[in-house]
Amino acid sequence: MSTPTISDDDASILEYLADGAAESAAIADAVGQDEGETVERLNGLIEGGLVCEAEDGYEITDSGERLLAAPGDSTADSRVDTPPAVDEAIDEMALAPDHAEAIEEAFAFLRHWGEASRAEVIDAVYSENPLEYADAESWWDDAIRDALATLPDIEPPDASNEDRTWRYAGTPGRENGDGRLPFDVPEERTYGSVKHALESRDVTDRQREAVAAAFELLLSKGGATDEDLRAHAHDAVDVEASAGTWWRDAVEPVLEAVPGIKRTDDGRWRYSGDRPT
């Protein structure tokens, strides 16, 4: 991810938040802005990964702190925050810069969430850094999977079933690492990735697991019928409800709210989020 360009007003907000979390009214007063303008600027900074929402209002992220410390002459390292051991491991791979960035972003995503499926990593990173691959499957198989599996604290799934969960076993990072962070717009909340949308819903672990399984099917096939998804979501978890009831009450409503997934006129479900931007 490249370092965002910010205005002097944005920098003032970051400098104020560097001293601690604060509410929008306090920030506006400190930097001499109208609160409405401040909230708008905060939303932009959240989208850029420089600020995040906190219990006490807003706080600066690791990326925001790094940007403040940068010399301002384009010489600063613009990579996502990764532990030194990970930086060293990636450097030893001798990859092209954009390839290294894609690996870093996949690592940062897992570091933030703790665990994610192959499809969730693809959704979060591929469209932002496709490395000239025409499809996400080839990108994952040829450029990301094996390199990611060798990084410190990354636990890949069993080789016999690589669609299973990838895990990060180290200390979680404070930064989101999503690449496309959530931000508020009037009467709507948008999400940076499928993973974030699922984790933000008030649903059970079994529902999340079933929806994630349905998403894996959509990513692999590029489209599926209700019947395909219903069976896949039911087989993925151990529930007493029938496949039809489980789909209707627990899975379908959540899947409909996931970004990039739509039901088309022909009645099939399709995923359109894995396209390069």
C-alpha positions as CSV (number, residue, x, y, z in Angstrom):
1,M,0.0,0.0,0.0
2,S,1.3,3.4,-0.8
3,T,1.5,6.3,1.7
4,P,-1.5,8.5,1.3
5,T,-1.2,12.2,0.6
6,I,-2.8,14.4,3.2
7,S,-3.5,18.1,3.6
8,D,-2.2,20.3,6.4
9,D,-5.6,20.2,8.1
10,D,-5.4,16.3,8.0
11,A,-1.9,16.5,9.4
12,S,-3.2,18.7,12.3
13,I,-5.8,16.1,13.2
14,L,-3.2,13.3,13.1
15,E,-0.8,15.4,15.3
16,Y,-3.6,16.0,17.8
17,L,-4.6,12.3,17.9
18,A,-0.9,11.3,18.4
19,D,-1.4,12.4,22.0
20,G,-4.3,10.1,22.5
21,A,-7.9,9.2,21.4
22,A,-10.4,12.0,21.3
23,E,-14.0,12.8,20.3
24,S,-14.7,14.7,17.1
25,A,-15.8,17.9,19.0
26,A,-12.6,18.0,20.9
27,I,-10.6,17.4,17.7
28,A,-12.4,20.2,15.9
29,D,-11.9,22.6,18.7
30,A,-8.2,21.8,18.9
31,V,-7.5,22.2,15.2
32,G,-9.8,25.2,14.6
33,Q,-12.3,23.5,12.3
34,D,-16.1,23.1,12.1
35,E,-17.1,19.8,13.6
36,G,-18.9,18.7,10.5
37,E,-15.7,19.3,8.4
38,T,-13.6,17.5,11.0
39,V,-15.9,14.4,10.8
40,E,-15.7,14.5,7.0
41,R,-11.9,14.6,7.3
42,L,-11.8,11.9,9.9
43,N,-13.9,9.6,7.6
44,G,-11.3,10.2,4.8
45,L,-8.5,9.4,7.2
46,I,-10.2,6.2,8.3
47,E,-10.7,5.2,4.7
48,G,-6.9,5.7,4.2
49,G,-6.1,3.6,7.2
50,L,-4.5,6.5,9.2
51,V,-7.2,6.8,11.8
52,C,-9.6,4.3,13.3
53,E,-12.7,4.5,15.5
54,A,-12.2,3.8,19.3
55,E,-14.2,3.7,22.5
56,D,-13.1,7.2,23.2
57,G,-13.9,8.6,19.8
58,Y,-11.0,8.3,17.2
59,E,-7.4,7.3,17.5
60,I,-4.4,7.3,15.2
61,T,-3.3,4.0,13.7
62,D,0.3,2.8,13.3
63,S,0.2,3.9,9.7
64,G,-0.9,7.4,10.8
65,E,2.0,7.6,13.3
66,R,4.4,6.4,10.6
67,L,3.2,9.0,8.2
68,L,3.7,11.7,10.8
69,A,7.3,10.6,11.3
70,A,8.0,10.4,7.6
71,P,10.4,13.1,6.2
72,G,7.8,14.3,3.6
73,D,10.2,13.9,0.7
74,S,8.9,10.6,-0.6
75,T,11.9,8.8,0.9
76,A,10.0,7.1,3.7
77,D,9.2,3.4,3.6
78,S,5.6,3.1,2.4
79,R,5.1,-0.6,3.3
80,V,2.4,-1.8,5.7
81,D,3.6,-2.3,9.3
82,T,5.1,-5.7,9.7
83,P,7.4,-7.2,12.5
84,P,11.2,-7.1,11.7
85,A,11.3,-10.9,11.4
86,V,8.6,-10.7,8.7
87,D,10.4,-7.9,6.9
88,E,13.6,-9.9,6.9
89,A,11.8,-13.1,5.6
90,I,10.1,-11.2,2.7
91,D,13.4,-9.4,1.9
92,E,15.1,-12.8,1.6
93,M,12.5,-13.9,-1.0
94,A,14.0,-11.2,-3.4
95,L,10.6,-10.4,-4.8
96,A,9.6,-7.5,-7.0
97,P,8.4,-4.5,-4.9
98,D,4.7,-4.9,-5.8
99,H,4.9,-8.7,-5.1
100,A,6.5,-8.0,-1.7
101,E,3.7,-5.5,-0.9
102,A,1.0,-8.1,-1.8
103,I,2.6,-10.6,0.6
104,E,2.9,-7.9,3.3
105,E,-0.8,-6.9,2.9
106,A,-1.9,-10.6,3.2
107,F,0.2,-10.9,6.3
108,A,-1.2,-7.7,7.8
109,F,-4.7,-8.9,7.1
110,L,-4.1,-12.2,9.0
111,R,-2.3,-10.4,11.7
112,H,-5.3,-8.1,12.4
113,W,-8.0,-10.7,12.2
114,G,-6.1,-13.6,13.7
115,E,-7.6,-16.1,11.2
116,A,-9.2,-16.0,7.8
117,S,-10.1,-18.3,4.9
118,R,-8.2,-18.3,1.6
119,A,-11.2,-16.6,0.0
120,E,-11.2,-13.8,2.6
121,V,-7.5,-13.1,2.1
122,I,-8.1,-13.0,-1.7
123,D,-11.1,-10.6,-1.3
124,A,-9.1,-8.2,0.9
125,V,-5.9,-8.1,-1.1
126,Y,-6.1,-9.2,-4.7
127,S,-8.2,-6.4,-6.2
128,E,-5.8,-3.9,-4.5
129,N,-2.6,-5.6,-5.7
130,P,-3.3,-8.1,-8.5
131,L,0.3,-8.3,-9.8
132,E,-1.0,-8.4,-13.4
133,Y,-2.8,-11.7,-12.7
134,A,-6.0,-11.9,-14.6
135,D,-7.8,-14.0,-12.0
136,A,-7.6,-14.4,-8.2
137,E,-7.1,-18.1,-8.2
138,S,-3.9,-17.9,-10.2
139,W,-2.7,-15.0,-8.1
140,W,-3.2,-17.0,-4.9
141,D,-1.7,-20.2,-6.2
142,D,1.3,-18.8,-8.1
143,A,2.2,-15.7,-6.1
144,I,0.8,-15.6,-2.6
145,R,0.0,-19.0,-1.0
146,D,3.5,-20.5,-0.7
147,A,5.3,-17.3,0.3
148,L,2.6,-16.4,2.9
149,A,2.9,-19.9,4.4
150,T,6.6,-19.5,5.2
151,L,6.3,-16.2,7.1
152,P,6.9,-16.2,10.9
153,D,3.7,-16.9,13.0
154,I,1.6,-17.8,10.0
155,E,-0.1,-21.2,10.3
156,P,-1.4,-22.4,6.9
157,P,-4.2,-25.0,6.8
158,D,-3.5,-28.6,6.2
159,A,-2.2,-29.2,2.7
160,S,-5.0,-31.6,2.0
161,N,-7.7,-28.9,2.4
162,E,-6.2,-25.5,1.7
163,D,-9.6,-23.7,1.7
164,R,-9.6,-24.2,5.5
165,T,-8.6,-21.4,7.9
166,W,-5.2,-19.6,7.8
167,R,-4.1,-18.4,11.3
168,Y,-1.8,-15.9,12.8
169,A,-0.2,-17.2,15.9
170,G,1.7,-14.1,17.0
171,T,0.8,-11.0,18.9
172,P,-2.1,-9.1,17.1
173,G,-1.2,-5.8,15.5
174,R,-3.1,-2.6,16.4
175,E,-3.5,-1.6,12.7
176,N,-6.4,-3.0,10.8
177,G,-4.2,-4.2,7.9
178,D,-7.3,-4.6,5.8
179,G,-6.2,-2.4,2.9
180,R,-9.7,-1.1,2.5
181,L,-10.9,0.1,5.9
182,P,-14.6,0.7,6.8
183,F,-16.0,4.2,7.0
184,D,-19.4,5.8,7.7
185,V,-21.6,7.5,5.2
186,P,-25.1,8.8,5.8
187,E,-27.6,6.1,6.7
188,E,-25.2,3.4,5.6
189,R,-22.1,1.6,6.8
190,T,-19.7,0.2,4.3
191,Y,-17.1,-2.4,4.9
192,G,-13.6,-2.8,3.6
193,S,-13.8,-6.6,3.1
194,V,-15.9,-9.7,3.4
195,K,-14.1,-10.6,6.6
196,H,-14.9,-7.3,8.2
197,A,-18.5,-7.5,7.2
198,L,-18.9,-10.9,8.7
199,E,-17.1,-10.1,11.9
200,S,-19.2,-6.9,12.3
201,R,-22.5,-8.7,12.2
202,D,-24.3,-9.8,15.3
203,V,-24.3,-13.5,14.4
204,T,-23.1,-16.8,15.9
205,D,-19.8,-18.4,15.2
206,R,-21.6,-21.2,13.3
207,Q,-23.3,-18.6,11.1
208,R,-20.0,-17.0,10.3
209,E,-18.5,-20.4,9.5
210,A,-21.4,-21.3,7.2
211,V,-21.4,-18.0,5.4
212,A,-17.6,-18.2,5.0
213,A,-18.1,-21.7,3.5
214,A,-20.7,-20.4,1.0
215,F,-18.3,-17.5,0.1
216,E,-15.5,-20.0,-0.6
217,L,-17.9,-21.8,-3.1
218,L,-18.7,-18.5,-4.8
219,L,-15.1,-17.5,-5.1
220,S,-14.1,-20.8,-6.6
221,K,-17.1,-21.2,-9.0
222,G,-17.8,-17.6,-9.8
223,G,-21.5,-18.2,-9.2
224,A,-23.9,-20.7,-7.5
225,T,-27.5,-21.4,-7.1
226,D,-29.5,-21.3,-3.9
227,E,-29.4,-25.1,-3.8
228,D,-25.6,-25.2,-4.2
229,L,-25.1,-22.7,-1.4
230,R,-27.7,-24.1,0.9
231,A,-26.1,-27.6,0.8
232,H,-22.6,-26.2,1.2
233,A,-23.5,-23.9,4.1
234,H,-25.3,-26.8,5.9
235,D,-22.5,-29.3,5.4
236,A,-19.9,-26.8,6.8
237,V,-21.4,-26.8,10.3
238,D,-23.0,-29.1,12.8
239,V,-26.6,-27.8,13.4
240,E,-29.9,-29.5,14.1
241,A,-31.9,-27.3,11.7
242,S,-32.6,-28.6,8.2
243,A,-30.6,-27.3,5.3
244,G,-33.5,-25.2,4.1
245,T,-34.3,-23.7,7.5
246,W,-30.6,-23.1,8.3
247,W,-30.2,-21.3,4.9
248,R,-33.4,-19.2,5.2
249,D,-32.9,-18.1,8.8
250,A,-29.2,-18.1,9.5
251,V,-27.2,-17.9,6.2
252,E,-29.0,-16.1,3.4
253,P,-29.7,-12.8,5.3
254,V,-26.1,-12.5,6.2
255,L,-24.8,-13.5,2.8
256,E,-27.0,-10.8,1.2
257,A,-25.2,-8.1,3.3
258,V,-21.7,-9.2,2.3
259,P,-20.0,-6.7,-0.1
260,G,-19.4,-7.9,-3.6
261,I,-22.0,-10.6,-3.5
262,K,-25.2,-10.2,-5.5
263,R,-28.1,-12.3,-6.6
264,T,-28.5,-11.8,-10.4
265,D,-31.6,-11.8,-12.6
266,D,-31.0,-15.5,-13.5
267,G,-31.4,-16.4,-9.8
268,R,-27.7,-17.3,-9.3
269,W,-25.5,-15.8,-6.6
270,R,-22.3,-14.2,-7.9
271,Y,-19.2,-12.6,-6.4
272,S,-17.7,-9.6,-8.2
273,G,-15.2,-8.3,-5.6
274,D,-12.1,-10.1,-6.8
275,R,-11.5,-7.8,-9.7
276,P,-8.5,-5.5,-10.0
277,T,-9.3,-1.9,-9.2
